[in-house]
Amino acid sequence: MSESIILSIETSCDETAASVIKNGNEIISNEVVTQMMTHKKFGGVVPEVASRQHVEVMTQVIDEALKNANMKIDDIDAIAVTEGPGLIGALLVGVASAKALAFSHQKPLIPVHHIGGHIYANHLVKPLQFPLIALIVSGGHTELIYMKDHLDFEIIGETRDDAVGEAYDKVARTIGLPYPGGPEVDRLAQIGQDTLNFPRVWLEKGSYDFSFSGLKSAVINTLHNKKQKNEEIIKEDVATSFQNSVVEVLVGKTMSAVKEYDVDHLIVAGGVAANKGLRDALELETNKLGIELSIPPLNLCTDNAAMIGSIAHFLYEKKRFSDMKLNGKNSLDLEDFN
């Protein structure tokens, strides 16, 4: 295996991040500037605002990553950047910055898939053990992925409508919780009761796809009916009932995939991997089967550049470089990175 020191950049949504990663598994530095408080007043991410704020801090974040790694750009072997998917304006800020650095310092340029990065956040904690199943749960993605080796992605299930994180935010907004809604719903779900019996959407027999649009509508309709009848709405019970439905389906389909594909390693990635209800349920089920469960620490669940640098190491080994025609892509198939 070759060695590498990679400067990585991530700007797919509302975090501006840069990191220096050694050999794909050692974090030398990891800088993240979040825009959460800016977008909170809008109740969600405003793409134009996100792009503008990336521009304002991008150079500073890269400088901080190099400074805290005690390195100069000449010490770097390659520049990696999130190519997509994500908000196109936000992606372009990171891509343009990476291209400028790669061109001016004659460094290889490595394009990275954002979801592939989330998977490899686990590699920063413990080496990936193949074959494995990866459950991706975030604001924009809900997917089950089978991997036989590094950079070998087979999508076996994905959302047909709302991603799980999107459903959390919409339900949170419906019951008057602040943005981002996921952590707030999770917090209330720990103290409420499952009194509303929301539906579990399993789809066709044997399918590993997900659908949360119907569940979201069921929550909204239930609350609307309660308001019309002047019945009390207990936010904690709504949160618990909603989360139990989500977790039961996520865990049920994931464990079925683990058994069918006969894997010994399950990894979870994406912002919703921080959800306590989901973590607890997966720990319980994997312990029953004796399956290895990997979930990154909270700071590596949300968007960061360390995860981009981790997967970039394996792309670097295979010399998967790009020229200066690299562009951001708001939609990008993970399997294209095989």
Order of alpha helices (4+ residues) and beta strands (2+ residues): beta-beta-beta-alpha-alpha-beta-alpha-beta-alpha-beta-beta-beta-alpha-alpha-alpha-alpha-beta-alpha-beta-alpha-alpha
